[in-house]
Amino acid sequence: MKANWDLCFELVLKSEGGFSDNPKDPGGMTNLGVTKRNWERYLDRNVSESEMRALTPEVVKPFYKTQYWDKIKGDDLPSGIDYAAYDLAVNSGVNRASKWLQKIAGANVDGIIGPKSLEAINSCDAEEVIDVLCDMRMDFLKELPTFETFGRGWIDRVEGVMFKARNMA
């Protein structure tokens, strides 16, 4: 839902935290949830560690909007589903978030949220979609090889997303 963009952005940033360069994290150097690799792709140039450390919410907000929110059609999703799908897209990829939404809604699963997918998603019970989406996410995360290292944080994040998304719905 268009009115939820700012809130959803703030919630994701709280989950993502600040600068990190954990050698066990396959994402590598990250700040405010933005990996160095994705930031370089977005800017179409190399960036230094000092540039990564200097990122601010204001600087990364357009990145999050175009690379995640717009791609899952957050403005057109029901309240609550928008946040659950957006957080999933940021954490595990736009394609995965889009396909799971389509699967839950019984739409054609092609990874691109278009008018037919939106119609199917909007006809579903929002709380049910949120629950199923978060359950699928938990199952996926538990299968990752890095779950032992990052699993507790992921579980807390998904449980928090489910709670907040259900309240938004």
HELIX and SHEET records of a PDB file:
HELIX    1   1 LYS A    2  ASN A    4  5                                   3    
HELIX    2   2 TRP A    5  GLU A   16  1                                  12    
HELIX    3   3 LYS A   36  LEU A   43  1                                   8    
HELIX    4   4 GLU A   49  ARG A   53  1                                   5    
HELIX    5   5 PRO A   57  TYR A   64  1                                   8    
HELIX    6   6 LYS A   65  TRP A   69  3                                   5    
HELIX    7   7 GLY A   74  ASP A   76  5                                   3    
HELIX    8   8 ILE A   81  SER A   92  1                                  12    
HELIX    9   9 VAL A   94  ALA A  105  1                                  12    
HELIX   10  10 PRO A  115  ASN A  122  1                                   8    
HELIX   11  11 ALA A  126  LYS A  142  1                                  17    
HELIX   12  12 PHE A  147  MET A  168  1                                  22    
SHEET    1   A 2 THR A  30  ASN A  31  0                                        
SHEET    2   A 2 VAL A  34  THR A  35 -1                                        
END                                                                             
